[in-house]
Amino acid sequence: MRILVVEDDEILANMLKEGLIEEGYAVDVAYSGDDGFYMAESMPYDVIILDLMLPEMDGFTILEKLREKNIETPVLVLTAKDGIDDKVKGLDKGADDYITKPFEFSELLARIRALIRRASGNRSPIIKVKNIEINTASREVYKDGKRIPLSSKEYAILLYLVTNRGKVVSREELMEHIYDWEKSIESNVIDVYVNFLRKKLNKDLIETVRGVGYIIRKDE
């Protein structure tokens, strides 16, 4: 899953990036409102973490402009503005959640997971497909009740396909959601990871749609 952090405090922004990467997310960072809006408008993100007090374009304006353009990416406001009026304004402008500084990183992670689940229509942290169970809170995957270790990229690809099950996902879309702007990726890397997943899980769990991409079908 790919996250955009829009935060002008470079130390905090880079700490967030490092922490989120350790959790298996792909992360892009913008240090100004203008850059944040451009990136949010230009690239598909699964969650945007947005400060409100930004140079150039403030967070409220970013929210308003994104929603005006029908960009429905979940937005988690992360700010020092803890007044009720600011929270109400942020939510009314289109934010999906609101957390104030200082904050616990574990709480931020939990809120990100909740936003991703909500956007995909999965309320429970446990996702089951055939004989596979994914615990999105612990990031553990089980096959027939036995834990199957996955690399961070294997897990990210599996989670994206599962949360979009029933939909054909192209290789390009997977790459956009799994890797950040800074990564230069070989064109066949997605195919390699999908083959790893097939070997570790069910060979028929992920189907290839020739010339298009991959799909995990919904349970009949």
Buried (B, 14 or more C-beta within 10 A) or exposed (E): BBBBBBBBBEEBBBBBBEBBBEBBBBBBBBBBBEBBBEBBEEBEBBBBBBBBBBEBBBBBBBBBBBBEEEBEBBBBBBBEBEEEEBBEBBBEBBBBBBBBEEEEEEEBBEBBBBBBBEBBEBEEBEBEBBEBBBBBBEBBBBBEEEEBEBEBBBBBBBBBBBBBBEBEBBBEBBBBBBBBEEEEEEEEBBEEBBEBBBEBBBEEBBEEEEEEBBBBBEEE
